[in-house]
């Protein structure tokens, strides 16, 4: 595996090297950027390690870059960040670290490049390239990271038990990198994750969720979730998901393993997103595409609580969508997920994910489709994508039938949306107008009349039209002796 010279022959790197020479400092580009150049992955974040003061070099580089440059200095940590156009440079002095068992925050001392490489999490992240003029482009790879990349291997530079005990977040990072890069974790390294899994409890939920989001943003999230399960980390970081595992059998009849089904649905969502939107690996953590993947993972989260055995019908999971939707706020709170519109979106997807399949199993009525359009609103396309992803049967004929029926539902939605404008609609007559027309004071009757108009539109009794709504209002008022 080789890196082409033009990949490191960048003006910004030469500039850093020149400033380091002027200050008589050794400096190297290290870590993820180096790894990604060998792997052909795009990376705009560049880590620079300096044998000496990283802050001094960052200040010099920022001054040299001039306009469109922002410098942030973090003296407490001995680091600095330089942002220039779309490039982010992180500067840090070479250091050695030691840890107390109850904390992942290290005791930091100045060190050599070798010390700094020793403290790195994985061999593929410990490679460094010199930027000083006399050795520009020289690769220092003390742990054979190149060979590990050739083999697609995640391995710690030093004893994995010490590496993971010192900083347990590295266990999550190992699994995340294996997922993102489609690498496998060295057996010794993976065994150490299992031995040290309880150490994950000293890591904040926010940092765990950050790694989980990166797993979810990968091309095949199931890889990471399976590794979390196999390592023993899953029940410690996400017990509700671990509870989906297992198959119970009564009278020779078993149900599907909901955990593995949910992983397949997430992978299906990723594939469908790619078909619809193209490459999705670089979507951000605020993207709705990410939260649709979380909805896919959690869509059946209510099944363990709703599972029941019926000798006549077999296993049932009645109202599991409703139960699951009720569980989402507590899960989001416990996991430190955002409790805002993103949570509301996941709740909606979990709650409604059975509605389209119920439609195709019955006669597709205009009323049922209108109600689905009304409740899903602008998220109807995401809901239908989730429902397509939820088809995981091995029976090809059954799968084709489901997809064909969903297409019929989609066509019906388009027809009704064009005709009735139901998506996100509000009843044409406002409550204030009802009070004015019928000479009513604020009371429950006003709300009941407004809701009756909405129901009449959804049922197709009247059109989504102001004049028809007013006529229907007077009809209701006469029936209730209000006029």
Phi and psi in degrees as a GROMACS rama.xvg file:
@    title "Ramachandran Plot"
@    xaxis  label "Phi"
@    yaxis  label "Psi"
@TYPE xy
-127.127  150.272  UNK-2
-102.952  130.361  UNK-3
-70.6205  145.329  UNK-4
-59.2166  -36.6844  UNK-5
-67.7182  -14.7931  UNK-6
-73.559  -26.0183  UNK-7
-110.184  -6.69057  UNK-8
-86.2302  59.644  UNK-9
-101.199  140.061  UNK-10
-54.4418  -40.2813  UNK-11
-64.3661  -36.7228  UNK-12
-73.0333  -37.9774  UNK-13
-63.101  -39.7548  UNK-14
-61.8122  -44.032  UNK-15
-60.651  -44.9269  UNK-16
-61.0719  -40.5863  UNK-17
-63.3338  -43.1686  UNK-18
-67.773  -35.6568  UNK-19
-64.7956  -41.7004  UNK-20
-62.9002  -41.549  UNK-21
-62.0854  -35.2116  UNK-22
-90.4581  2.25156  UNK-23
59.3077  46.761  UNK-24
-119.357  140.756  UNK-25
-78.9562  136.587  UNK-26
-144.413  150.18  UNK-27
-142.936  144.45  UNK-28
-87.3307  135.497  UNK-29
-143.086  158.916  UNK-30
85.1645  -138.685  UNK-31
-60.2419  -37.3741  UNK-32
-63.8841  -43.2543  UNK-33
-62.0491  -47.7402  UNK-34
-55.1456  -47.2151  UNK-35
-68.6866  -26.6831  UNK-36
-65.9933  -38.816  UNK-37
-69.5475  -34.6772  UNK-38
-86.5282  -5.09376  UNK-39
72.1769  26.5452  UNK-40
-99.0218  145.422  UNK-41
-72.8409  135.829  UNK-42
-151.411  124.909  UNK-43
-107.406  -8.07103  UNK-44
-94.3236  121.817  UNK-45
-119.028  122.672  UNK-46
-95.9112  129.046  UNK-47
-116.767  123.788  UNK-48
-106.252  135.583  UNK-49
-121.332  131.061  UNK-50
-82.5296  90.0261  UNK-51
136.205  -146.422  UNK-52
-87.3448  111.168  UNK-53
-68.0024  -33.3314  UNK-54
-64.971  -42.5429  UNK-55
-60.3162  -43.5499  UNK-56
-67.4973  -39.6213  UNK-57
-60.9361  -42.9128  UNK-58
-63.5778  -40.3152  UNK-59
-67.0352  -41.8576  UNK-60
-65.5874  -43.4727  UNK-61
-61.1249  -41.8165  UNK-62
-63.4145  -41.1279  UNK-63
-66.9739  -38.5417  UNK-64
-69.4895  -32.9081  UNK-65
72.4431  -126.028  UNK-66
-62.1411  157.497  UNK-67
59.8429  29.5574  UNK-68
-124.845  135.379  UNK-69
-124.586  129.809  UNK-70
-111.471  129.407  UNK-71
-123.079  128.353  UNK-72
-114.279  132.74  UNK-73
-120.973  84.3173  UNK-74
-62.6246  -34.3017  UNK-75
-57.0815  -36.9551  UNK-76
-101.527  -2.93951  UNK-77
67.3584  30.7654  UNK-78
-125.733  164.296  UNK-79
-150.167  152.731  UNK-80
-125.011  134.398  UNK-81
-120.116  121.665  UNK-82
-109.425  126.032  UNK-83
-138.192  116.226  UNK-84
53.8296  -121.252  UNK-85
-103.144  16.7294  UNK-86
-105.517  136.224  UNK-87
-117.118  122.953  UNK-88
-110.928  125.998  UNK-89
-109.748  122.194  UNK-90
-109.336  135.159  UNK-91
-147.957  145.462  UNK-92
-75.4978  143.101  UNK-93
-57.1744  139.13  UNK-94
-149.921  159.125  UNK-95
-111.886  152.884  UNK-96
-130.912  149.823  UNK-97
-139.73  156.98  UNK-98
-129.122  149.199  UNK-99
-90.6133  147.612  UNK-100
-63.5447  -32.7808  UNK-101
-83.9804  3.44701  UNK-102
-145.358  147.988  UNK-103
-94.5914  1.54497  UNK-104
-83.1525  117.754  UNK-105
-81.4647  159.275  UNK-106
-86.5395  121.306  UNK-107
-108.079  135.61  UNK-108
-132.59  153.585  UNK-109
-60.1878  144.05  UNK-110
-148.21  -171.992  UNK-111
-95.1748  174.175  UNK-112
-59.4342  -40.39  UNK-113
-60.5063  -42.8607  UNK-114
-58.7012  -42.6216  UNK-115
-67.115  -39.802  UNK-116
-68.3203  -34.3384  UNK-117
-62.6609  -30.5263  UNK-118
-85.9521  -4.37619  UNK-119
-68.8961  154.519  UNK-120
-72.7459  -43.9731  UNK-121
-136.822  155.619  UNK-122
-57.9457  -36.8923  UNK-123
-72.069  -12.3319  UNK-124
-106.537  6.18626  UNK-125
-103.643  0.571907  UNK-126
-76.2212  141.878  UNK-127
-132.782  146.476  UNK-128
-122.145  126.705  UNK-129
-70.4244  140.344  UNK-130
-111.067  -6.11427  UNK-131
-67.5458  145.518  UNK-132
-57.7018  -42.2698  UNK-133
-71.4266  -16.862  UNK-134
-131.578  26.3265  UNK-135
-57.5635  128.723  UNK-136
88.5916  -1.39138  UNK-137
-74.5232  128.484  UNK-138
-91.4034  130.652  UNK-139
-112.854  111.485  UNK-140
-130.34  73.3761  UNK-141
-69.273  -18.2187  UNK-142
-113.728  18.009  UNK-143
58.6063  44.4529  UNK-144
-60.7919  -32.9583  UNK-145
-59.4019  -47.5973  UNK-146
-61.776  -38.9987  UNK-147
-66.7527  -35.5206  UNK-148
-67.6261  -38.6664  UNK-149
-58.5206  -38.7793  UNK-150
-89.4932  -4.41449  UNK-151
64.8626  52.811  UNK-152
-123.735  133.433  UNK-153
-101.864  119.906  UNK-154
-147.324  143.347  UNK-155
-80.4212  147.906  UNK-156
-65.1491  -40.5063  UNK-157
-115.808  -166.345  UNK-158
-52.8918  118.049  UNK-159
-63.2885  -31.5105  UNK-160
-62.9381  -41.4655  UNK-161
-69.2782  -43.0675  UNK-162
-57.5975  -46.1983  UNK-163
-80.466  -31.4103  UNK-164
-68.8575  -40.2684  UNK-165
-62.1948  -48.5857  UNK-166
-136.193  91.9163  UNK-167
-62.9012  -19.2929  UNK-168
-61.1541  -24.1435  UNK-169
-62.7605  -24.0817  UNK-170
-64.7363  -43.1799  UNK-171
-65.8542  -39.2209  UNK-172
-65.9888  -37.5821  UNK-173
-59.4186  -45.6792  UNK-174
-68.9929  -38.3159  UNK-175
-63.3734  -46.0707  UNK-176
-64.2921  -39.6046  UNK-177
-60.0918  -36.321  UNK-178
-72.7206  -49.7086  UNK-179
-63.6007  -42.2779  UNK-180
-94.3004  -6.14925  UNK-181
57.3905  41.9559  UNK-182
-97.422  168.822  UNK-183
-112.845  153.655  UNK-184
-90.9242  131.521  UNK-185
-53.8041  138.046  UNK-186
-53.087  -41.1926  UNK-187
-65.0187  -39.8715  UNK-188
-66.8366  -42.8133  UNK-189
-68.0573  -39.1321  UNK-190
-61.1058  -36.7226  UNK-191
-66.4547  -31.5668  UNK-192
-61.9327  -45.437  UNK-193
-61.126  -40.6105  UNK-194
-69.2686  -29.6547  UNK-195
-106.707  12.0254  UNK-196
-58.8017  -34.3999  UNK-197
-63.6494  -21.3607  UNK-198
-65.7838  -17.4158  UNK-199
-61.654  -19.0006  UNK-200
-67.8486  -14.8231  UNK-201
-88.4612  -4.10274  UNK-202
-90.7181  137.18  UNK-203
-67.5486  150.081  UNK-204
-59.0832  -35.7422  UNK-205
-59.6292  -42.1271  UNK-206
-71.463  -36.2787  UNK-207
-64.0113  -44.9194  UNK-208
-63.8196  -36.3603  UNK-209
-59.3094  -42.1698  UNK-210
-69.483  -39.1755  UNK-211
-63.9303  -38.9175  UNK-212
-62.1752  -39.2447  UNK-213
-66.7989  -35.8657  UNK-214
-63.1684  -44.1741  UNK-215
-66.5154  -25.5133  UNK-216
-87.1782  0.916339  UNK-217
-79.3022  174.136  UNK-218
-74.1636  -21.1438  UNK-219
-146.397  82.5305  UNK-220
-58.1362  -27.1577  UNK-221
-59.3932  -29.1593  UNK-222
-56.3588  -48.4096  UNK-223
-66.135  -42.0274  UNK-224
-68.1824  -35.2696  UNK-225
-66.8433  -38.6777  UNK-226
-67.7881  -38.5344  UNK-227
-61.748  -39.4894  UNK-228
-67.9355  -49.2697  UNK-229
-63.4399  -33.3751  UNK-230
-77.3099  -16.1375  UNK-231
90.2277  3.12529  UNK-232
-77.8651  -29.1546  UNK-233
-56.0989  -51.5701  UNK-234
-65.217  -20.2302  UNK-235
-80.4117  -34.7751  UNK-236
-101.99  -21.523  UNK-237
-151.256  70.5553  UNK-238
-60.4376  -32.6259  UNK-239
-63.8999  -34.6492  UNK-240
-74.7875  -39.5872  UNK-241
-61.7248  -29.3717  UNK-242
-68.0671  -13.6458  UNK-243
-76.9816  -14.2309  UNK-244
-73.0328  149.213  UNK-245
106.642  154.034  UNK-246
-127.559  128.469  UNK-247
-104.262  138.067  UNK-248
-123.275  129.68  UNK-249
-131.828  131.648  UNK-250
53.4019  36.7582  UNK-251
76.9428  6.534  UNK-252
-115.34  121.128  UNK-253
-116.048  161.267  UNK-254
-101.275  167.716  UNK-255
-70.7552  154.021  UNK-256
-74.2828  111.666  UNK-257
-67.1918  -31.0589  UNK-258
-62.7943  -52.5153  UNK-259
-67.5858  -35.146  UNK-260
-61.1004  -44.3012  UNK-261
-63.8428  -37.8456  UNK-262
-64.2757  -40.2448  UNK-263
-64.3041  -37.5042  UNK-264
-64.8948  -40.9542  UNK-265
-61.2602  -47.934  UNK-266
-60.9647  -37.6897  UNK-267
-64.1477  -40.2239  UNK-268
-60.1577  -44.5308  UNK-269
-59.3958  -45.3524  UNK-270
-62.1745  -42.9921  UNK-271
-68.1992  -36.3225  UNK-272
-62.9294  -39.6857  UNK-273
-64.0851  -42.7171  UNK-274
-61.2701  -36.9341  UNK-275
-85.7698  -39.6237  UNK-276
-116.924  -5.05882  UNK-277
87.4847  -160.83  UNK-278
-56.4702  131.44  UNK-279
-119.575  2.58582  UNK-280
-63.1349  -26.3109  UNK-281
-97.6359  13.9591  UNK-282
-66.8546  150.273  UNK-283
-88.4164  173.171  UNK-284
-77.3125  -5.14022  UNK-285
-101.101  -0.686855  UNK-286
-72.3023  142.35  UNK-287
-64.1683  -25.5971  UNK-288
-59.843  -37.3474  UNK-289
-65.3265  -43.3904  UNK-290
-74.4771  -22.5522  UNK-291
-68.0657  -34.9792  UNK-292
-66.3104  -39.9056  UNK-293
-64.7138  -39.8743  UNK-294
-61.3566  -38.9277  UNK-295
-63.6419  -42.295  UNK-296
-65.8474  -33.2754  UNK-297
-101.955  5.34664  UNK-298
-63.0401  -29.3402  UNK-299
-109.361  23.3401  UNK-300
-62.7915  -21.044  UNK-301
-86.3732  -1.86517  UNK-302
-65.6317  -41.8013  UNK-303
-57.497  -35.5228  UNK-304
-79.3783  -19.7838  UNK-305
-105.565  -2.03106  UNK-306
-65.2145  133.18  UNK-307
-148.64  151.568  UNK-308
-106.495  129.209  UNK-309
-122.906  118.151  UNK-310
-55.7344  -27.2102  UNK-311
-85.7113  -41.6721  UNK-312
-106.667  -10.4351  UNK-313
88.8374  -150.67  UNK-314
-74.971  136.942  UNK-315
-128.145  153.487  UNK-316
-135.125  55.7078  UNK-317
-61.9683  135.218  UNK-318
59.7407  23.7654  UNK-319
-64.3241  -27.6988  UNK-320
-67.164  -43.3207  UNK-321
-66.7832  -44.2612  UNK-322
-62.7777  -43.3789  UNK-323
-61.6272  -42.2736  UNK-324
-61.3314  -37.0374  UNK-325
-68.829  -25.1312  UNK-326
-79.4441  -23.6235  UNK-327
-58.4526  -46.7363  UNK-328
-57.1009  -40.8621  UNK-329
-68.805  -39.6377  UNK-330
-61.755  -45.3029  UNK-331
-63.1882  -38.1248  UNK-332
-67.44  -46.1131  UNK-333
-64.4533  -36.9868  UNK-334
-86.84  -3.35008  UNK-335
64.0135  31.9714  UNK-336
-73.9174  160.267  UNK-337
-64.4527  129.564  UNK-338
-102.068  70.7114  UNK-339
-143.766  -146.039  UNK-340
-62.8925  -23.6854  UNK-341
-67.2889  -42.3178  UNK-342
-63.9986  -43.3937  UNK-343
-60.0358  -38.7652  UNK-344
-63.5949  -45.4193  UNK-345
-64.5303  -41.8814  UNK-346
-56.59  -46.5103  UNK-347
-61.0107  -45.8861  UNK-348
-62.9801  -43.2487  UNK-349
-65.4182  -42.9342  UNK-350
-65.9342  -38.5481  UNK-351
-96.1772  -2.56353  UNK-352
-66.03  -18.2556  UNK-353
-88.6104  -14.8501  UNK-354
-62.7069  -48.3072  UNK-355
-62.5268  -37.3742  UNK-356
-69.5544  -32.7731  UNK-357
-66.3458  -33.4321  UNK-358
-63.318  -46.655  UNK-359
-74.5251  -17.2194  UNK-360
-85.0767  -15.3189  UNK-361
-114.781  -176.33  UNK-362
-70.9839  129.501  UNK-363
-77.6089  97.319  UNK-364
-88.2058  151.612  UNK-365
-59.3002  -39.622  UNK-366
-61.7227  -44.7341  UNK-367
-64.6729  -39.4564  UNK-368
-68.408  -40.6318  UNK-369
-59.2145  -43.396  UNK-370
-65.173  -38.8642  UNK-371
-65.308  -43.718  UNK-372
-59.5999  -41.6987  UNK-373
-65.3397  -45.1549  UNK-374
-75.2911  -35.7166  UNK-375
-81.2827  -30.263  UNK-376
59.1917  -135.424  UNK-377
-70.5111  -8.42899  UNK-378
-94.2362  10.985  UNK-379
-62.8338  -37.8286  UNK-380
-66.6141  -39.1662  UNK-381
-64.3924  -40.1662  UNK-382
-62.7294  -42.7359  UNK-383
-67.7664  -34.8521  UNK-384
-64.1249  -42.2454  UNK-385
-61.568  -40.7327  UNK-386
-66.2847  -38.7715  UNK-387
-60.973  -42.4216  UNK-388
-66.7655  -24.7169  UNK-389
-76.6594  -5.48618  UNK-390
-86.9289  102.123  UNK-391
-120.899  14.786  UNK-392
-62.3042  147.409  UNK-393
-85.6129  -4.79801  UNK-394
-85.268  103.808  UNK-395
-59.1826  -37.3453  UNK-396
-65.9616  -40.3516  UNK-397
-66.9208  -40.8193  UNK-398
-61.1939  -46.8569  UNK-399
-61.0939  -37.4829  UNK-400
-65.428  -44.3935  UNK-401
-61.1117  -47.3356  UNK-402
-62.175  -39.9117  UNK-403
-63.8631  -41.4006  UNK-404
-66.8341  -36.9419  UNK-405
-62.822  -35.5792  UNK-406
-64.2115  -35.8212  UNK-407
-63.9777  -41.7607  UNK-408
-62.4022  -42.8506  UNK-409
-61.0714  -42.9906  UNK-410
-62.9794  -41.5264  UNK-411
-62.807  -38.9049  UNK-412
-61.1188  -45.1912  UNK-413
-61.2575  -45.0289  UNK-414
-60.3844  -47.7358  UNK-415
-71.5461  -34.057  UNK-416
-65.6122  -41.2606  UNK-417
-65.0181  -36.679  UNK-418
-84.233  -43.0706  UNK-419
-110.958  -11.1606  UNK-420
50.9973  54.6538  UNK-421
-84.6947  -32.4443  UNK-422
-57.9342  121.234  UNK-423
61.4452  22.0624  UNK-424
-73.9147  155.507  UNK-425
-117.759  144.907  UNK-426
-51.1453  136.392  UNK-427
-61.9986  -21.7606  UNK-428
-109.145  123.376  UNK-429
-81.4721  159.62  UNK-430
-59.2646  -39.7574  UNK-431
-61.6312  -37.8216  UNK-432
-70.5887  -36.3034  UNK-433
-60.6788  -44.8132  UNK-434
-62.5638  -40.576  UNK-435
-67.3965  -45.4224  UNK-436
-67.9391  -34.5903  UNK-437
-104.55  4.74847  UNK-438
56.1922  50.1845  UNK-439
-108.412  147.856  UNK-440
-84.547  162.237  UNK-441
-54.9559  124.475  UNK-442
-163.322  172.601  UNK-443
-64.6331  -27.3012  UNK-444
-59.5672  -37.0374  UNK-445
-61.5226  -47.6652  UNK-446
-62.7232  -38.7984  UNK-447
-64.7963  -40.3252  UNK-448
-67.0372  -43.0152  UNK-449
-61.8317  -41.2106  UNK-450
-68.4891  -36.4092  UNK-451
-63.3128  -37.3132  UNK-452
-65.104  -43.8053  UNK-453
-60.0246  -45.6901  UNK-454
-64.2432  -36.8301  UNK-455
-65.0013  -38.0644  UNK-456
-67.4726  -45.2529  UNK-457
-65.0585  -33.5178  UNK-458
-82.2584  -6.57963  UNK-459
81.5451  11.9567  UNK-460
-66.943  -40.5674  UNK-461
-131.333  163.051  UNK-462
-81.5346  163.258  UNK-463
-77.2999  73.7905  UNK-464
-141.205  138.831  UNK-465
-61.659  -47.7982  UNK-466
-64.667  -41.2132  UNK-467
-66.8137  -35.7009  UNK-468
-65.7492  -41.267  UNK-469
-64.3541  -43.965  UNK-470
-61.5708  -39.9337  UNK-471
-68.8332  -34.06  UNK-472
-61.7293  -46.6836  UNK-473
-65.0868  -34.5386  UNK-474
-63.0917  -45.8648  UNK-475
-63.7157  -41.023  UNK-476
-63.0956  -40.4118  UNK-477
-65.4848  -43.2333  UNK-478
-61.0729  -30.687  UNK-479
-99.295  9.70422  UNK-480
57.9228  37.4168  UNK-481
-87.7696  -18.4044  UNK-482
